[in-house]
Amino acid sequence: MFYTYILASKRNGTLYLGHTDDLGERILQHKLKANYGFSSQYNCVHLVWFETHETRESAFKRER
């Protein structure tokens, strides 16, 4: 199972789109700011939407 997801910094704030095969672990990484990048710089840690996909390619295509 693969996921496409959207995180927000706050209500009406900055949005971050991503895809992963482990949604729980990936959200935890964002909250802990484990990787420096766009989401950590703009504090995008609130999951606001996600959907499931059968393949990584489908999740990646949806993210784009």
Backbone hydrogen bonds, N-H to C=O, Kabsch-Sander energy under -0.5 kcal/mol:
donor,donor_aa,acceptor,acceptor_aa,energy
2,F,53,H,-2.3
3,Y,20,T,-3.1
4,T,51,E,-2.0
5,Y,18,G,-2.7
6,I,49,W,-2.5
7,L,16,Y,-2.8
8,A,46,H,-2.2
9,S,14,T,-1.9
13,G,10,K,-2.2
16,Y,7,L,-2.4
18,G,5,Y,-2.1
20,T,3,Y,-2.0
26,R,22,D,-2.4
27,I,23,L,-2.5
28,L,24,G,-1.9
29,Q,25,E,-2.2
30,H,26,R,-2.0
31,K,27,I,-2.6
32,L,28,L,-2.4
33,K,29,Q,-0.6
33,K,30,H,-0.9
34,A,29,Q,-2.4
41,Q,37,G,-2.6
42,Y,38,F,-2.3
43,N,40,S,-0.5
44,C,39,S,-2.5
45,V,8,A,-1.1
45,V,43,N,-1.2
46,H,8,A,-2.2
47,L,45,V,-0.7
48,V,6,I,-2.6
49,W,6,I,-1.2
51,E,4,T,-2.1
53,H,2,F,-2.6
59,A,55,T,-1.9
60,F,56,R,-2.8
61,K,57,E,-2.6
62,R,58,S,-2.2
63,E,59,A,-2.1
64,R,60,F,-2.0
